[in-house]
Amino acid sequence: MTSFEDQIVALQIYLLKFARLQLRNEAWAEDAVSETILAALAKPQAFDNRSQLKTWLVGILKHKVIDALRHHSREISTSPLSEDENSDPLDYIAFKADGHFQEAPAQWGNPEQDLNNRQFFEVLEACATQLPAMQGRIFLMREWLELSVEEICKELQLTPTNLYVQLHRARLRLRACLELNWFTRTDA
């Protein structure tokens, strides 16, 4: 049986991947994961097997990510993912003048079944990393870190209207990416 410390170290790669996706900055992600591991090792008694170790560590990491976002809120990330934030996702999802799609969206099969598929989440994560930096940050803060609209607006100094526009654009981009890379795939 592996020790508590070895189990934590074995999850470090997963935690780092999660932190990178959230923070979009390698150094910040490494710091957040290091702080998470230190916190877990400092108080191993806090983990009393009420959940899986991975779930417990991700819970700690979420708080560290939020702390990092707050701490670095005025810094600019020079992530290579920062593409043109002003490009409109509707450029590749064309609508008719009456608001209907030019082409109907792809058949989405059985979304409930896909939620149980690990590969789906890998594709979703890959699509999320392709979002422009600000849209990705807003989407992840709202949907994965479950921050309120008020918290996100305060943190990023956005108006609620701008936040909702950015979330809408992020969701459209994710939808297009998922349709292209998951829902229209042909299973062998």
Disulfide bonds with the S-S distance in Angstrom:
Cys127-Cys177 2.02
